[in-house]
Amino acid sequence: MNRWLSLALFVLAAFSAAALGGWATGSGVSTWYLTLNKPAWNPPGWIFSPVWTVLYAVMAVAAWRVWLVRAQPGAGLVLRVWFAQLALNALWSLLFFGLRSPGAALVEIVIFWAVLLWLQLRLPRYDRFAALLWAPYLAWVSFASFLNFTIWRLN
């Protein structure tokens, strides 16, 4: 497969998860979410879209770079786990905003975070740049996990 076509497919997969998460977030972010008690350090709403847009792009490139060396032992597993984390990413939005359940979302984000950490620890074996691209995603989900916990605790 053409390397650029494969990159486009990874980008499509990542932004498909983004679209599903966005659909789940939908009206909840402008209605229900506004009624929740949130910490003073809760970021303004406008920051989430640009941050997630960049993160979806870099997660796609990170996976693509592993795909380029897919013949290496274990690379196939890393790519399968990458697709699993996309599902977990979208599931969090469904739980938190769609079902309006910060508690269920908190349980899920802990699992999601562990999967991201697993990937972070394995990516350098295949591509150091992919691991560098992955680090901001792990950092953001770490922050989101703490925010989810705090919102759950406050409500």
Rosetta blueprint (number, residue, H / E / L):
1 M L
2 N L
3 R H
4 W H
5 L H
6 S H
7 L H
8 A H
9 L H
10 F H
11 V H
12 L H
13 A H
14 A H
15 F H
16 S H
17 A H
18 A H
19 A H
20 L H
21 G H
22 G H
23 W H
24 A H
25 T H
26 G H
27 S H
28 G H
29 V H
30 S L
31 T L
32 W H
33 Y H
34 L H
35 T H
36 L L
37 N L
38 K L
39 P L
40 A L
41 W L
42 N L
43 P L
44 P L
45 G H
46 W H
47 I H
48 F H
49 S H
50 P H
51 V H
52 W H
53 T H
54 V H
55 L H
56 Y H
57 A H
58 V H
59 M H
60 A H
61 V H
62 A H
63 A H
64 W H
65 R H
66 V H
67 W H
68 L L
69 V L
70 R L
71 A L
72 Q L
73 P L
74 G L
75 A H
76 G H
77 L H
78 V H
79 L H
80 R H
81 V H
82 W H
83 F H
84 A H
85 Q H
86 L H
87 A H
88 L H
89 N H
90 A H
91 L H
92 W H
93 S H
94 L H
95 L H
96 F H
97 F H
98 G H
99 L L
100 R L
101 S L
102 P H
103 G H
104 A H
105 A H
106 L H
107 V H
108 E H
109 I H
110 V H
111 I H
112 F H
113 W H
114 A H
115 V H
116 L H
117 L H
118 W H
119 L H
120 Q H
121 L H
122 R H
123 L H
124 P H
125 R H
126 Y L
127 D L
128 R H
129 F H
130 A H
131 A H
132 L H
133 L H
134 W H
135 A H
136 P H
137 Y H
138 L H
139 A H
140 W H
141 V H
142 S H
143 F H
144 A H
145 S H
146 F H
147 L H
148 N H
149 F H
150 T H
151 I H
152 W H
153 R H
154 L H
155 N L
